[in-house]
Amino acid sequence: MTRFEDLQRSLWDTSSEYAVQSALTDQAIAETQRLLNVTLPSSLLDLLRHQNGGQVVANRNAFPTSQPTSWSADHVPFDSVMGIGRREGTISLLDSPYLVKEWGLPAAVVLVAGDGPCWIGLDYRACGRHGEPCVTWFEADLDIELVLASDFRSFIEGLTAARDFE
């Protein structure tokens, strides 16, 4: 397993500007946590300090699952990470309240990746808004939820290549 500290730099596909927000500031973090009424995981913030959202490399664009989803029998996609910001034409963590409501997802979720109806989110229901959330796969149309990892760091460390499943 690759260490999280190594993944902070090697996770990003730097050839793409897709979904990349402006450099992350402490003020933006504080404002985002206030607006979302959560404490974001330090591992997510560490990752976003290296690059504030964007595409991930092809060898880290999937997460293995223990049960099938409508996406695949054995994994879910993870091709980009939402950053923090308001860059035109991109969605970010700041859009979570709207997207959660639009797709009928649990209110105590902050989305970090996906595209309706399938999302990956930080699930604060069990830990409270200031605890360490698990990472959950949501399929809004089918009302499916699948916990992927107990925390964001474990999720990132567990990423692998989608091509390994083909």
Secondary structure, 3 states (H helix, E strand, C coil): CCCHHHHHHHCECCCCCCCCCCCCCHHHHHHHHHHHCCCCCHHHHHHHHHCCCEEECHHHCEEECCCCCCCCCCEEECCEECCCCCCCCCCCHHHHHHHHHHHCCCCCEEEEEEECCEEEEEECCCCCCCCCCEEEEEEHHHCEEEEEECCHHHHHHCCECHHHHC
